[in-house]
Amino acid sequence: FRDLPSVRAMNSRLLPLAVMLGTLTQAFAAVIHSETHTITGTSPTTGWNVVNNASLGGETRRFAFTTFTVSTTGTYTFLQTGGTIGDSVVGIYGSTFNSSDLSTGWLDGDDDFLWQGDGLCVSLTSGQSYTIVTSPFIRVEFYDDLGSIDWQVDGPDGATLTPVPEPEMVAMVSAVGLLGVAAWRRVVRQKAPVEAEA
């Protein structure tokens, strides 16, 4: 039978573990988004390590990215769940993300997340813009690891993750829309004189 001071000492050691497990339980509350990043021979490359925000020392990795917002402030977990690329790295960037300079806007990164595989756990704020950057672990100079990386995002219960289209995509959709409006106006103008003559 243990004396009371020993029990208190044991409880003081277990309390931080219980708090950590509670935090992890919140982080794994619900799957809110799934996505596949595809790495091809034309994917952009970087000499920056998204895991620890440092230079790769003259070597490069190919990468893919998605910009997004979340609906609820809280803890989110990004986990690789599959794909043809078996080992990957992930980085999370803030609103100053620049795909041509991955040294700016970095918030957090990881390679192997606990026992779960590749991923990371990070606190995000509702309404702010973030970008997830994924990359094969293997650097291009050793082997050009091309294929897919499947991601799952867990977050607070009821939260949503909404991808934000890239500016180039918004411009392209806007241009197609304007062309459609111009074509429609041309058809309307051509029909108007015919209807007026009748």
C-alpha atoms as one frame of an Amber mdcrd trajectory, in Angstrom:
protein
   0.000   0.000   0.000   1.438   3.355  -1.046   1.587   6.355   1.191  -0.222
   9.580   0.281   2.911  11.542  -0.880   3.738   8.757  -3.372   0.213   8.851
  -4.784   0.428  12.646  -5.135   3.776  12.360  -6.912   2.367   9.749  -9.302
  -0.697  11.920  -9.993   1.512  14.934 -10.712   3.322  12.866 -13.361   0.103
  11.499 -14.858  -1.703  14.850 -15.078   0.400  16.197 -18.011  -0.134  12.871
 -19.828  -3.903  13.125 -19.300  -3.906  16.717 -20.597  -1.912  15.636 -23.680
  -4.293  12.739 -24.360  -7.260  15.097 -24.010  -5.685  17.460 -26.531  -5.040
  14.576 -28.941  -8.637  13.412 -28.559  -9.817  16.883 -29.570  -7.393  16.890
 -32.518  -8.798  13.601 -33.827 -12.425  14.641 -33.281 -13.715  14.306 -36.849
 -12.515  13.828 -40.407 -13.466  17.103 -42.080 -11.592  16.951 -45.413  -9.766
  14.516 -47.700  -7.589  15.458 -50.636  -4.996  14.054 -53.032  -1.886  15.998
 -54.011  -0.283  14.843 -57.256   3.455  15.235 -57.790   4.482  15.178 -61.470
   7.634  15.947 -63.424   6.306  19.488 -63.932   5.462  20.134 -60.252   7.323
  23.120 -58.771  10.555  22.467 -56.901  12.009  24.066 -53.807  15.359  24.085
 -52.059  13.584  24.806 -48.771  12.761  22.173 -46.144   9.089  22.544 -45.153
   9.674  20.318 -42.092  11.973  22.657 -40.161  11.996  25.888 -42.214  15.632
  25.549 -43.285  17.609  25.186 -46.493  17.976  21.736 -48.089  21.627  22.590
 -48.729  21.493  22.937 -52.501  19.145  19.981 -53.090  15.496  20.171 -54.137
  12.111  18.526 -53.589   9.027  18.698 -55.780   5.871  19.884 -54.021   2.119
  20.449 -54.311  -0.040  22.793 -52.257  -3.598  23.789 -51.395  -4.687  27.095
 -49.865  -7.665  26.874 -47.507  -9.620  28.386 -44.622 -11.247  26.692 -41.627
 -14.622  27.544 -40.102 -13.683  26.922 -36.465 -10.659  27.966 -34.410  -9.001
  24.883 -32.919  -6.553  22.029 -33.353  -6.320  20.327 -36.756  -4.410  17.191
 -37.728  -3.116  16.575 -41.258  -2.291  12.895 -41.907  -1.068  11.064 -44.992
  -3.530   8.201 -45.477  -2.250   6.674 -48.710  -1.136   7.375 -52.248   1.677
   6.016 -54.379   4.318   8.132 -52.607   4.957   6.270 -49.370   7.036   8.795
 -47.429   6.205  12.480 -47.469   6.743  15.727 -45.587   4.197  18.439 -44.837
   4.337  22.134 -43.998   1.647  24.632 -43.044   1.973  28.253 -44.159   0.102
  31.400 -43.183  -1.432  34.101 -45.359   1.951  35.260 -46.688   2.522  31.958
 -48.557   4.544  32.400 -51.761   4.969  29.293 -53.927   8.182  30.676 -55.412
   9.755  31.268 -51.970   8.857  28.677 -49.330  10.999  30.421 -46.716   8.234
  33.003 -46.142   5.062  32.438 -44.158   6.071  29.067 -42.619   4.131  28.164
 -39.452   4.856  24.487 -38.761   6.048  21.312 -40.424   6.700  17.656 -39.758
   7.768  14.388 -41.269   6.662  11.577 -38.975   3.742  12.457 -36.703   3.703
  10.335 -33.533   2.789   6.731 -34.388   0.359   7.831 -37.119   2.759   8.232
 -40.046   3.440  11.414 -41.997   1.606  14.526 -40.878   1.308  17.187 -38.205
  -1.015  18.710 -35.619  -1.442  22.500 -35.617  -3.725  25.201 -34.157  -5.585
  27.220 -36.810  -7.778  30.331 -36.585 -11.194  30.624 -38.213 -11.336  32.751
 -41.366  -7.565  33.017 -41.823  -5.916  31.789 -45.013  -3.502  28.842 -44.709
  -1.635  26.655 -47.204  -0.673  22.995 -46.845   2.480  22.058 -48.762   3.244
  18.373 -49.341   6.334  16.844 -50.846   8.001  13.462 -51.246  10.623  12.891
 -48.545  13.154  11.858 -51.210  14.990  14.706 -52.870  14.997  15.036 -56.665
  18.789  14.550 -56.818  18.471  11.019 -55.389  15.260   9.845 -57.051  12.407
  11.798 -58.628   9.551  10.318 -56.552   6.429  11.048 -58.624   2.852  10.045
 -57.823   0.116  10.865 -55.331  -0.124  11.778 -51.643  -3.546  11.245 -50.039
  -4.330  13.505 -47.071  -6.978  13.457 -44.387  -7.708  16.452 -42.169  -9.201
  15.926 -38.706 -10.594  18.885 -36.807 -13.041  20.063 -34.177 -16.497  18.515
 -34.415 -18.638  20.501 -36.862 -15.669  22.354 -38.411 -15.217  22.640 -42.176
 -12.162  23.204 -44.348 -12.741  25.160 -47.562 -10.107  25.172 -50.334  -9.414
  28.636 -51.771  -8.899  28.707 -55.554  -5.524  29.914 -56.784  -5.557  33.447
 -58.306  -4.679  31.963 -61.716  -7.747  29.709 -61.547  -9.991  32.613 -60.524
  -8.631  34.675 -63.446  -9.187  31.805 -65.892 -12.774  31.198 -64.718 -13.465
  34.948 -64.887 -12.059  35.121 -68.427 -14.202  32.173 -69.549 -17.228  33.844
 -67.939 -16.540  37.112 -69.757 -16.159  35.267 -73.068 -19.503  33.560 -72.416
 -21.202  36.900 -71.708 -19.688  38.435 -74.860 -20.898  35.489 -76.981 -24.371
  35.702 -75.440 -24.567  39.459 -76.148 -23.506  38.876 -79.759 -26.299  36.313
 -80.235 -28.854  38.666 -78.638 -27.766  41.555 -80.920 -28.003  39.391 -84.030
 -31.505  38.233 -83.109 -32.803  41.743 -82.276 -32.782  43.175 -85.879 -34.432
  40.024 -87.241 -37.222  40.233 -84.648 -37.656  44.001 -85.306 -38.118  43.423
 -89.068 -40.803  40.791 -88.442
